[in-house]
Amino acid sequence: MKNLKDILYKIPLEEVLGTTDRNIHQVVFDSRKVVQDDLFVAIKGTLSDGHLFIEKAIDLGATAVVCEELPKEINPKISYIQVKDSHSALAVLASNYYENPSSKLQLIGVTGTNGKTTIATLLYQLFQKAGYKVGLLSTVKVLVDDKAYKTTHTTPDSMTINGYLDQMVQTGVRYCFMEVSSHGIDQKRTHGLQFFGGIFTNLSHDHLDYHKTFLAYRDVKKAFFDELPSTAFALVNLDDKNGAVMLQNTKAIKKTYALKTIADFKAKILEKSMSGSLLSIGGTEVWTRLIGTFNVYNLLAIVGAAELCGLEKMEVLRLLSELESVSGRFQYLIKNDVTAIVDYAHTPDALKNVLETIGGIRTGKEQVFTVVGCGGDRDKTKRPKMALIASQLSDQVILTSDNPRTEDPQVILNEMERGVSEDLLFKTLSILDRKQAIKTACKLAKKGDIILIAGKGHENYQEINGERLHFDDFEIVSECLTQQQA
């Protein structure tokens, strides 16, 4: 139990009805999960308004309510706390409830369109190899030292984040690496957290279904850096024109990385192949198993962050060669002399990067087959762009389903098809069933050819009409190529 007055610390209060000197069992923002003596926080969400469920929460046992609008009927036994912004209040409540765990470890946030998962996960790997207890909050999984938890959001809600951070503190974790999504920033899920550092990867076309304009999307990312304290570092990719924008108003220590421009952390690509890349970082040659220019940027961010966290430069470079690629990020297998690559590329820029990487390591004789779809209930404007990029940079494209969610998959496919120019239609197929699309690519591929399956990466499900059905791109392509070999 926590005292209500204590967990309201540093929250600007508009009005208070009832006592704040009472014990609270837990902080809850889903009325269905309320039990006796809980504090219910009424949140105005994208799908529903928590203010409509205040009475239900009280019936279930809530003894205190945080809300933006006081209900018309006031229960004298209940404490009502009116605030201007429930999202921000929830974030501070969560931090206070768990006694500010982010201040008891070094929390590094990674934001940008592409590369967040790779950077956060590889930093976890590197620091673990360096002998530290480490935490990870990512799209793929949550790790509290060695203990893994499944995750459903890139950036979880404030209570979940602080709950995991509290576990990390109790376990002795010293460093935590966290993906910070634009949704998480905009919905104040990261508000109230004390970051030791922030990393900006890049910015390209994504989430415009939510943010509406690219400028709004950029400014949300910038808000993360604007809120960093002077004790933190802000490490940005200076080759992305938005990198400098992220640093404009930050109070944090400004640091940069780049391949093309002058920066604090620089690299040069010496060799690249399907087995890895030879790099020169700060004048020292380093071999890495990671493939592609986009991964060199990821590695530079890792080097910079590790050094800014206090690791010795030569130890960081030594550990780079031991890092293994992240599940579903340029994850490949070779069977029957056919190379299959599974990648999470679900934005136009990410797809372009992956296909250009393949183009840079192919000999020129092999054919590149790309299987790609676009998710339902998400940014529709990127659908034709994804199809056009795939058709421009591949020898054969198979457009298919991704996670249609509540949309008609055929409608999504039609919108993708509209992006393919007439002169490229001859090498484009549309197969609605994703498994059949992958099977077709495997049948068409000959020895030496390359198959790229893009969009879902690490996901082991396909979401159709609210139901998640088991579906693993890597598992299916491996099975298809094995059957053909037999």
Residue pairs with C-beta under 8 A, 6 or more apart in sequence:
1 23
1 24
1 25
1 37
2 23
2 24
2 97
3 21
3 22
3 23
3 24
4 19
4 20
4 21
4 22
4 23
4 24
4 39
4 64
4 79
5 20
5 21
6 96
7 24
7 27
7 39
7 93
7 96
7 97
8 20
8 81
8 93
8 96
9 92
9 96
10 92
10 96
11 81
11 83
11 89
11 92
11 93
12 83
12 84
13 81
13 82
13 83
14 82
14 83
14 84
15 70
15 80
15 81
15 82
16 79
16 80
16 81
16 82
17 70
17 74
17 79
17 80
17 82
18 64
18 76
18 77
18 78
18 79
18 80
19 79
20 79
20 81
22 63
22 64
22 79
23 37
24 37
24 38
24 39
24 63
24 64
25 35
25 36
25 37
25 38
26 35
26 38
26 39
26 97
27 38
27 39
27 41
27 90
27 93
27 94
27 97
27 159
28 34
28 38
28 39
28 40
28 41
28 57
28 62
28 159
29 40
29 41
29 42
29 43
29 50
29 90
29 157
29 159
31 40
31 50
31 53
31 54
31 56
31 57
31 60
34 40
34 56
34 57
34 60
34 61
34 62
35 60
35 61
36 61
36 63
37 61
37 62
37 63
38 57
38 60
38 61
38 62
38 63
38 64
39 62
39 63
39 64
39 65
39 66
39 93
40 50
40 53
40 54
40 57
40 58
40 62
40 64
40 65
40 66
41 50
41 65
41 66
41 67
41 86
41 89
41 90
41 93
42 49
42 50
42 51
42 53
42 54
42 65
42 66
42 67
42 68
42 86
43 49
43 50
43 86
43 87
43 90
44 50
44 51
44 68
44 86
50 67
50 86
51 67
51 68
51 69
51 71
54 65
54 67
54 71
55 71
55 73
57 65
58 65
58 75
58 78
62 78
63 77
63 78
63 79
64 78
64 79
64 80
64 81
65 78
65 79
65 80
65 81
66 81
66 83
66 86
66 89
66 90
66 93
67 80
67 81
67 82
67 83
67 86
68 82
68 83
68 84
68 85
68 86
69 82
70 80
70 82
71 80
74 80
83 89
85 188
87 187
87 188
87 189
87 191
88 188
88 191
88 192
90 157
90 158
90 159
90 188
91 158
91 188
91 189
91 190
91 191
91 192
91 193
92 191
92 192
93 158
94 158
94 159
94 161
94 162
94 163
94 192
95 101
95 102
95 158
95 162
95 192
95 193
97 159
97 162
98 162
98 163
98 165
98 166
99 166
100 194
101 162
101 165
101 166
101 168
101 169
102 162
102 165
102 193
102 194
102 195
103 194
104 169
105 135
105 165
105 168
105 169
105 173
105 174
105 175
105 176
106 174
106 175
106 176
106 196
106 197
106 309
107 165
107 176
107 178
107 193
107 194
107 195
107 196
108 123
108 175
108 176
108 177
108 178
108 195
108 196
108 197
108 198
108 199
108 305
108 309
109 178
109 179
109 180
109 190
109 193
109 195
109 197
109 198
109 199
109 224
110 116
110 119
110 120
110 123
110 177
110 178
110 179
110 180
110 198
110 199
110 201
110 301
111 179
111 180
111 181
111 182
111 185
111 198
111 199
111 200
111 201
111 221
111 224
112 199
112 200
112 201
112 202
112 203
112 221
112 237
113 201
113 202
113 203
113 204
113 205
113 206
113 347
113 349
113 350
114 201
114 202
114 204
114 294
114 345
114 347
114 349
114 350
114 353
115 201
115 202
115 294
115 297
115 298
115 301
116 138
116 139
116 154
116 179
116 180
116 181
116 201
117 138
117 139
117 140
117 179
117 326
117 329
117 344
117 458
118 295
118 298
118 326
118 329
119 177
119 199
119 201
119 298
119 301
119 302
119 305
120 136
120 137
120 138
120 177
120 178
120 179
121 136
121 138
121 140
121 177
121 326
122 298
122 299
122 302
122 323
122 326
123 175
123 177
123 302
123 305
123 306
124 134
124 135
124 136
124 143
124 177
125 322
125 323
125 324
126 302
126 306
126 316
126 319
126 320
126 323
127 134
127 175
127 177
127 306
127 309
127 311
128 134
129 319
129 322
130 311
130 315
130 319
132 174
132 175
133 145
133 171
133 172
133 173
133 174
134 143
134 145
134 173
134 174
134 175
134 176
134 177
135 143
135 144
135 145
135 164
135 165
135 168
135 173
135 175
135 176
135 177
136 142
136 143
136 176
136 177
136 178
137 151
137 155
137 156
137 161
137 164
137 176
137 177
137 178
137 179
138 151
138 154
138 177
138 178
138 179
139 151
139 154
139 179
139 458
140 151
140 326
140 327
140 328
140 458
141 148
141 149
141 150
141 151
142 148
142 149
142 150
142 151
142 156
142 164
143 149
144 164
144 167
144 168
144 171
144 173
145 168
145 171
145 172
145 173
147 171
149 164
153 181
153 183
153 184
154 179
154 181
154 183
154 184
155 161
155 178
155 179
155 180
155 181
155 183
155 184
155 185
155 189
155 190
156 164
156 189
157 189
158 188
158 189
158 190
158 191
158 192
161 178
161 189
161 190
161 193
162 193
165 176
165 193
168 176
175 309
180 190
180 198
180 224
182 207
182 210
182 211
182 217
182 220
182 221
183 189
183 207
183 210
184 190
185 220
185 221
185 223
185 224
186 210
186 211
186 220
186 223
190 224
191 227
194 229
195 228
195 229
195 232
196 231
196 232
196 233
196 309
197 228
197 232
197 233
197 234
197 235
197 252
197 305
197 308
197 309
198 224
198 225
198 228
198 232
198 233
198 234
198 235
198 252
199 235
199 236
199 301
199 304
199 305
200 221
200 225
200 234
200 235
200 236
200 237
200 240
200 242
200 243
200 246
201 237
201 240
201 297
201 298
201 301
202 237
202 240
202 242
202 297
202 349
203 217
203 218
203 221
203 240
203 242
204 347
204 348
204 349
204 350
205 214
205 347
205 348
205 349
205 379
205 381
205 382
205 385
206 217
206 346
206 347
206 379
206 382
207 217
207 378
207 379
208 214
208 217
208 379
208 381
208 382
209 377
209 378
209 379
209 380
210 379
211 217
211 220
218 242
218 245
221 242
221 246
222 245
222 246
222 248
222 249
225 234
225 236
225 246
225 247
225 249
225 250
225 252
226 249
226 250
228 234
228 250
228 251
228 252
229 251
229 252
230 251
230 252
230 253
231 252
232 252
232 253
233 252
233 253
233 254
233 255
233 305
233 308
234 246
234 247
234 250
234 252
234 253
234 254
234 255
235 255
235 256
235 257
235 265
235 301
235 304
235 305
235 308
236 243
236 244
236 246
236 247
236 254
236 255
236 256
236 257
237 243
237 256
237 257
237 258
237 297
237 300
237 301
238 244
238 256
238 257
238 258
238 261
238 263
239 258
239 259
239 260
239 261
239 297
243 256
247 254
253 308
255 264
255 265
255 304
255 308
256 263
256 264
256 265
257 263
257 264
257 265
257 266
257 297
257 300
257 301
257 303
257 304
258 265
258 266
258 300
259 266
259 267
259 268
259 269
259 293
259 296
259 297
259 300
264 304
265 281
265 282
265 300
265 303
265 304
265 307
266 281
266 282
266 300
267 279
267 280
267 281
267 282
267 296
267 299
267 300
268 279
268 280
269 277
269 278
269 279
269 293
269 296
270 278
270 279
270 280
270 285
271 277
271 278
272 278
272 291
272 292
272 360
272 361
273 291
273 361
274 291
274 332
274 339
274 361
275 289
276 287
276 288
276 289
276 290
276 291
277 287
277 288
277 290
277 291
277 292
277 295
277 296
278 285
278 286
278 287
279 285
279 286
279 287
279 288
279 296
279 299
280 286
281 299
281 300
281 303
281 317
281 320
282 313
282 317
284 314
284 317
286 317
286 320
286 321
287 321
288 295
288 299
288 320
288 321
288 323
289 321
289 323
289 324
289 325
290 296
290 298
290 299
290 323
290 325
290 330
291 325
291 330
291 357
291 361
292 330
292 353
292 354
292 357
292 360
293 353
293 356
293 357
293 360
294 350
294 353
294 354
294 357
295 330
299 320
302 316
302 320
302 323
303 316
303 317
303 320
306 316
307 313
307 316
325 331
326 458
327 457
327 458
328 342
328 343
328 344
328 456
328 457
328 458
328 459
328 473
328 474
329 343
329 344
329 457
329 458
330 341
330 343
330 354
330 357
331 341
331 342
331 343
331 457
331 474
332 339
332 340
332 341
332 342
333 339
333 340
333 474
333 477
333 478
333 481
334 340
335 478
335 481
335 482
335 485
336 447
336 481
336 484
336 485
337 447
337 448
338 442
338 445
338 446
338 447
338 448
338 449
338 450
338 451
338 481
339 449
339 450
339 451
340 442
340 450
340 451
340 453
340 477
340 478
340 481
341 354
341 358
341 450
341 451
341 452
341 453
342 453
342 456
342 457
342 473
342 474
342 477
343 350
343 354
343 452
343 453
343 454
343 457
344 350
344 454
344 455
344 456
344 457
344 458
344 459
345 351
345 353
345 354
345 372
345 454
345 455
345 457
346 374
346 375
346 402
346 454
346 455
346 456
346 457
347 382
347 386
348 382
348 385
348 386
348 389
351 372
351 386
351 389
351 390
351 454
352 389
352 393
354 452
354 454
355 368
355 370
355 389
355 390
355 393
355 394
355 452
356 393
358 368
358 450
358 452
359 368
359 393
362 368
362 450
365 448
366 448
366 449
366 450
367 395
367 396
367 445
367 446
367 449
367 450
368 393
368 394
368 395
368 396
368 449
368 450
368 451
368 452
369 394
369 395
369 396
369 397
369 398
369 441
369 444
369 445
369 449
369 450
369 451
369 452
370 390
370 393
370 394
370 396
370 397
370 398
370 451
370 452
370 454
371 398
371 400
371 434
371 437
371 438
371 441
371 451
371 452
371 453
371 454
372 386
372 387
372 390
372 397
372 398
372 399
372 400
372 402
372 452
372 453
372 454
372 455
373 399
373 400
373 401
373 402
373 412
373 413
373 416
373 434
373 455
374 382
374 383
374 386
374 402
374 412
374 415
374 416
374 455
375 402
375 403
375 404
375 405
375 412
375 455
376 402
376 403
376 404
376 405
376 406
376 407
376 409
376 412
377 405
377 406
377 407
378 405
380 415
383 412
383 415
383 416
383 419
384 415
384 416
384 418
384 419
384 420
385 419
386 416
386 419
387 397
387 399
387 416
387 417
387 418
387 419
387 420
387 428
388 419
388 420
388 421
388 424
390 397
390 399
390 454
391 397
391 420
391 421
391 424
391 427
391 428
392 424
394 427
394 452
395 427
396 427
396 428
396 429
396 441
396 444
397 420
397 427
397 428
397 429
398 428
398 429
398 430
398 431
398 437
398 440
398 441
399 413
399 416
399 417
399 428
399 429
399 430
399 431
399 437
400 413
400 430
400 431
400 432
400 433
400 434
400 437
401 409
401 412
401 413
401 432
401 433
401 434
401 437
401 462
402 412
402 434
402 455
402 456
402 462
403 456
403 459
403 461
403 462
403 463
403 464
404 412
404 463
404 464
404 465
405 463
405 464
405 465
405 466
406 465
406 466
409 432
409 464
410 432
413 430
413 432
417 428
417 430
420 428
429 437
429 440
431 437
431 440
434 462
434 471
435 471
435 476
438 453
438 473
438 476
438 477
438 480
439 476
439 480
441 451
441 453
441 477
442 451
442 477
442 480
442 481
442 484
443 484
445 451
451 477
453 473
453 477
456 462
456 471
456 473
457 473
459 471
459 472
459 473
460 470
460 471
460 472
460 475
461 468
461 469
461 470
461 471
462 468
462 469
462 471
463 469
